[in-house]
Amino acid sequence: MAEFTHFNEQGHARMVDISGKADTERTALAASSIFVNEEIHEGIVKQTIKKGDVLAVAQVAGIMAAKKTSDWIPMCHPLSLKGVDISFSWEQAGDTYELKIEVFVKTKGSTGVEMEALTAASATALTIYDMCKALDKGMVIGQTYLLEKKGGKSGDFHRGMKEE
């Protein structure tokens, strides 16, 4: 059984001391999505949404969220991120369009960037919802999950593959 390191001797939550861990390159790739109707799809693609360029604004929001993850998630350490990249792709199923979001985060440090990637993916989807909600409040934000992480003591993780 794994040792629970986020509790002190009294059983209360604590931020883990990572000062003894080596600085190594660490990356994470997270995904999320948002399901929209045809009107919103067309508005995003043609950049006719009244609030502006939805994907550009969402991309900046995601990057900002990655940088501020420790402000949102109580036990996350503030990190010096070395890179954040957000990409988008569309899939269509009938009259529903799914905007897929992938976020890649990189650092060199003593703790991983999984939470930064997941937070960025979530904030990106939420920003798209916010910018398009005047057209349809029925949009659905899809599952948000870690695709892969590399580096650190716990090793690499690749979704769909046995942990190495």
Secondary structure by P-SEA (a helix, b strand, c coil): ccccccccccccccccccccccccbbbbbbbbbbbbcaaaaaaaaaccccccaaaaaaaaaaaaaaaaccccccccccccccbbbbbbbbbbccccccbbbbbbbbbbcccccaaaaaaaaaaaaaaaaaacccccccccccbbbbcccccccccccccccccc
